[in-house]
Amino acid sequence: MKGKRNRNQEGLKKQLTKLLDVPPEVVSDFPQIMISGNQEITVENFGGLLEYTSQTMRLSTKCGILVIHGADLEAQKMTADYITIKGTIIQVGFIV
């Protein structure tokens, strides 16, 4: 029953996106990732911080676990809506 409800919600989101002529990311729960060079990354729509070290940060998202590898990583700003991480970013990827 839960799977059917999720499909209905996704269908409604697609219809709303078309009707209002807005980008799909505006109404989706998927993470929005903005990377500024190799020094800063901001992630919106994340579920929580799973791991925090100066070399690795792991974030829970609807797409899986977002893993950020680097050096001197530090969470600069974190709210319920987004997190900004600064440092030297070496690699970004998902574990699904």
PyRosetta script that sets phi, psi and omega in degrees:
from pyrosetta import init, pose_from_sequence

init()
pose = pose_from_sequence("MKGKRNRNQEGLKKQLTKLLDVPPEVVSDFPQIMISGNQEITVENFGGLLEYTSQTMRLSTKCGILVIHGADLEAQKMTADYITIKGTIIQVGFIV")
pose.set_psi(1, -38.3)
pose.set_omega(1, -178.8)
pose.set_phi(2, -65.2)
pose.set_psi(2, -38.8)
pose.set_omega(2, 179.0)
pose.set_phi(3, -61.9)
pose.set_psi(3, -38.9)
pose.set_omega(3, 178.9)
pose.set_phi(4, -65.2)
pose.set_psi(4, -41.6)
pose.set_omega(4, 179.1)
pose.set_phi(5, -63.3)
pose.set_psi(5, -41.5)
pose.set_omega(5, 178.9)
pose.set_phi(6, -63.7)
pose.set_psi(6, -40.2)
pose.set_omega(6, 178.5)
pose.set_phi(7, -64.8)
pose.set_psi(7, -40.7)
pose.set_omega(7, 178.0)
pose.set_phi(8, -63.7)
pose.set_psi(8, -40.8)
pose.set_omega(8, 178.7)
pose.set_phi(9, -64.6)
pose.set_psi(9, -41.6)
pose.set_omega(9, 179.1)
pose.set_phi(10, -64.5)
pose.set_psi(10, -40.7)
pose.set_omega(10, 177.7)
pose.set_phi(11, -62.8)
pose.set_psi(11, -41.3)
pose.set_omega(11, 178.0)
pose.set_phi(12, -63.9)
pose.set_psi(12, -41.0)
pose.set_omega(12, 178.4)
pose.set_phi(13, -63.0)
pose.set_psi(13, -41.2)
pose.set_omega(13, 179.0)
pose.set_phi(14, -64.3)
pose.set_psi(14, -43.0)
pose.set_omega(14, 178.7)
pose.set_phi(15, -63.3)
pose.set_psi(15, -42.9)
pose.set_omega(15, 179.6)
pose.set_phi(16, -62.7)
pose.set_psi(16, -40.8)
pose.set_omega(16, 178.6)
pose.set_phi(17, -60.5)
pose.set_psi(17, -46.3)
pose.set_omega(17, 179.2)
pose.set_phi(18, -65.5)
pose.set_psi(18, -46.2)
pose.set_omega(18, -176.7)
pose.set_phi(19, -61.4)
pose.set_psi(19, -44.8)
pose.set_omega(19, -177.5)
pose.set_phi(20, -87.5)
pose.set_psi(20, -6.5)
pose.set_omega(20, -179.1)
pose.set_phi(21, 54.3)
pose.set_psi(21, 51.6)
pose.set_omega(21, 177.3)
pose.set_phi(22, -116.7)
pose.set_psi(22, 155.1)
pose.set_omega(22, 177.4)
pose.set_phi(23, -61.4)
pose.set_psi(23, 143.6)
pose.set_omega(23, -178.5)
pose.set_phi(24, -56.9)
pose.set_psi(24, -31.4)
pose.set_omega(24, -177.8)
pose.set_phi(25, -66.4)
pose.set_psi(25, -19.2)
pose.set_omega(25, -179.7)
pose.set_phi(26, -67.5)
pose.set_psi(26, -36.3)
pose.set_omega(26, -177.0)
pose.set_phi(27, -106.4)
pose.set_psi(27, 0.8)
pose.set_omega(27, -178.9)
pose.set_phi(28, -91.3)
pose.set_psi(28, 163.2)
pose.set_omega(28, 175.8)
pose.set_phi(29, -95.8)
pose.set_psi(29, 4.6)
pose.set_omega(29, -178.4)
pose.set_phi(30, -70.9)
pose.set_psi(30, 149.9)
pose.set_omega(30, -179.3)
pose.set_phi(31, -68.7)
pose.set_psi(31, 143.6)
pose.set_omega(31, 172.2)
pose.set_phi(32, -106.0)
pose.set_psi(32, 122.8)
pose.set_omega(32, -174.9)
pose.set_phi(33, -116.8)
pose.set_psi(33, 121.9)
pose.set_omega(33, 178.3)
pose.set_phi(34, -118.0)
pose.set_psi(34, 120.6)
pose.set_omega(34, -178.2)
pose.set_phi(35, -113.1)
pose.set_psi(35, 128.6)
pose.set_omega(35, 176.8)
pose.set_phi(36, -107.7)
pose.set_psi(36, 100.5)
pose.set_omega(36, -177.4)
pose.set_phi(37, 57.8)
pose.set_psi(37, -136.9)
pose.set_omega(37, 175.1)
pose.set_phi(38, -114.6)
pose.set_psi(38, 22.3)
pose.set_omega(38, -175.1)
pose.set_phi(39, -111.9)
pose.set_psi(39, -18.0)
pose.set_omega(39, -175.3)
pose.set_phi(40, -152.8)
pose.set_psi(40, 142.2)
pose.set_omega(40, 175.8)
pose.set_phi(41, -138.6)
pose.set_psi(41, 134.3)
pose.set_omega(41, 176.2)
pose.set_phi(42, -119.8)
pose.set_psi(42, 130.6)
pose.set_omega(42, -178.9)
pose.set_phi(43, -122.1)
pose.set_psi(43, 121.1)
pose.set_omega(43, 174.6)
pose.set_phi(44, -100.8)
pose.set_psi(44, 156.4)
pose.set_omega(44, 178.1)
pose.set_phi(45, 61.8)
pose.set_psi(45, 47.7)
pose.set_omega(45, 174.9)
pose.set_phi(46, -104.2)
pose.set_psi(46, 156.3)
pose.set_omega(46, -176.0)
pose.set_phi(47, -89.9)
pose.set_psi(47, -26.0)
pose.set_omega(47, -178.8)
pose.set_phi(48, 167.9)
pose.set_psi(48, 164.5)
pose.set_omega(48, 179.2)
pose.set_phi(49, -94.2)
pose.set_psi(49, 117.1)
pose.set_omega(49, -176.4)
pose.set_phi(50, -94.6)
pose.set_psi(50, -33.1)
pose.set_omega(50, -179.9)
pose.set_phi(51, -145.1)
pose.set_psi(51, 140.0)
pose.set_omega(51, -178.8)
pose.set_phi(52, -141.1)
pose.set_psi(52, 104.3)
pose.set_omega(52, 170.3)
pose.set_phi(53, -134.3)
pose.set_psi(53, 173.1)
pose.set_omega(53, 179.6)
pose.set_phi(54, -73.8)
pose.set_psi(54, -10.7)
pose.set_omega(54, 178.2)
pose.set_phi(55, -109.5)
pose.set_psi(55, -23.0)
pose.set_omega(55, -175.2)
pose.set_phi(56, -143.5)
pose.set_psi(56, 135.8)
pose.set_omega(56, 170.9)
pose.set_phi(57, -129.3)
pose.set_psi(57, 133.1)
pose.set_omega(57, 178.1)
pose.set_phi(58, -121.4)
pose.set_psi(58, 128.3)
pose.set_omega(58, -178.9)
pose.set_phi(59, -119.7)
pose.set_psi(59, 138.7)
pose.set_omega(59, 174.6)
pose.set_phi(60, -80.9)
pose.set_psi(60, 132.4)
pose.set_omega(60, 177.5)
pose.set_phi(61, -140.8)
pose.set_psi(61, 170.8)
pose.set_omega(61, 177.3)
pose.set_phi(62, -66.6)
pose.set_psi(62, -21.2)
pose.set_omega(62, -178.8)
pose.set_phi(63, -91.5)
pose.set_psi(63, -4.7)
pose.set_omega(63, -175.0)
pose.set_phi(64, 127.1)
pose.set_psi(64, -160.2)
pose.set_omega(64, -179.0)
pose.set_phi(65, -94.8)
pose.set_psi(65, 123.4)
pose.set_omega(65, 177.1)
pose.set_phi(66, -88.7)
pose.set_psi(66, 122.9)
pose.set_omega(66, -178.6)
pose.set_phi(67, -112.6)
pose.set_psi(67, 128.1)
pose.set_omega(67, 178.4)
pose.set_phi(68, -119.2)
pose.set_psi(68, 119.7)
pose.set_omega(68, 177.2)
pose.set_phi(69, -107.7)
pose.set_psi(69, 143.7)
pose.set_omega(69, 179.0)
pose.set_phi(70, -177.7)
pose.set_psi(70, -157.1)
pose.set_omega(70, 179.2)
pose.set_phi(71, -132.9)
pose.set_psi(71, 140.4)
pose.set_omega(71, 179.7)
pose.set_phi(72, 55.7)
pose.set_psi(72, 37.7)
pose.set_omega(72, 179.4)
pose.set_phi(73, -71.1)
pose.set_psi(73, 139.1)
pose.set_omega(73, -178.8)
pose.set_phi(74, -149.7)
pose.set_psi(74, 131.8)
pose.set_omega(74, 175.3)
pose.set_phi(75, -75.4)
pose.set_psi(75, 111.5)
pose.set_omega(75, -177.8)
pose.set_phi(76, -84.1)
pose.set_psi(76, -45.1)
pose.set_omega(76, -179.8)
pose.set_phi(77, -136.0)
pose.set_psi(77, 137.9)
pose.set_omega(77, 177.4)
pose.set_phi(78, -147.6)
pose.set_psi(78, 123.6)
pose.set_omega(78, 175.1)
pose.set_phi(79, -127.4)
pose.set_psi(79, -176.0)
pose.set_omega(79, 176.4)
pose.set_phi(80, -67.8)
pose.set_psi(80, -20.1)
pose.set_omega(80, -175.5)
pose.set_phi(81, -98.1)
pose.set_psi(81, -30.8)
pose.set_omega(81, -175.4)
pose.set_phi(82, -156.1)
pose.set_psi(82, 165.9)
pose.set_omega(82, 173.7)
pose.set_phi(83, -136.5)
pose.set_psi(83, 139.3)
pose.set_omega(83, 174.6)
pose.set_phi(84, -116.6)
pose.set_psi(84, 126.3)
pose.set_omega(84, -178.1)
pose.set_phi(85, -117.0)
pose.set_psi(85, 131.2)
pose.set_omega(85, 178.3)
pose.set_phi(86, -118.2)
pose.set_psi(86, 155.4)
pose.set_omega(86, -178.3)
pose.set_phi(87, 144.2)
pose.set_psi(87, -165.7)
pose.set_omega(87, 175.5)
pose.set_phi(88, -95.2)
pose.set_psi(88, 109.6)
pose.set_omega(88, -177.1)
pose.set_phi(89, -88.0)
pose.set_psi(89, 124.9)
pose.set_omega(89, -178.3)
pose.set_phi(90, -103.2)
pose.set_psi(90, -40.0)
pose.set_omega(90, -175.7)
pose.set_phi(91, -152.2)
pose.set_psi(91, 141.8)
pose.set_omega(91, 175.8)
pose.set_phi(92, -131.6)
pose.set_psi(92, 132.5)
pose.set_omega(92, -179.9)
pose.set_phi(93, -161.3)
pose.set_psi(93, 170.8)
pose.set_omega(93, 178.9)
pose.set_phi(94, -112.6)
pose.set_psi(94, 144.5)
pose.set_omega(94, 168.1)
pose.set_phi(95, -110.3)
pose.set_psi(95, 117.9)
pose.set_omega(95, -178.1)
pose.set_phi(96, -107.5)
pose.dump_pdb("model.pdb")
